[in-house]
């Protein structure tokens, strides 16, 4: 595999914990669901008793700003769960174990922030990993966003 899985970065998380990308204060809650919510800060599911926040996040907007490009209409803002306070981040750069076996949409973007394609994948995680790798083999693709199928929420970014 030629890619790295990236959570939301610590500096961005600090910003989101104060004011999210829709200009709102985070909605903090204590997790009470045994199954938990997918956390974009550490790429695992929340555990009962943890304080988490639901925030609006615009991943392509932030990436485009850092790269001096305009993503135009592809600048989506959507809900994501994060720890309400700083955490240790993910255990590694590989595909997160917490999202194995779930349906995903992978979207590839070029260096100007324009969408170049995507794939709808079922619960076969190995296929998701191979597809992300295949998408990044194309030199025109700068990054891949992985999203939940049912809600369309951003989960994590994949880069070379």
Secondary structure, DSSP 8 states (H G I E B T S, - for coil): ---EEE---HHHHHHHTTS-TTS---EEEE---SS--EETTTTEE--TT-EEEEEEE-HHHHHHHHHT---GGG---EEEEEESS-----S-SS--GGGTTS-EEEEEE-TTS-EEEEEEE-S-HHHHHHHHHHHHHSTT--EEEEEETTT--EEEEEE-
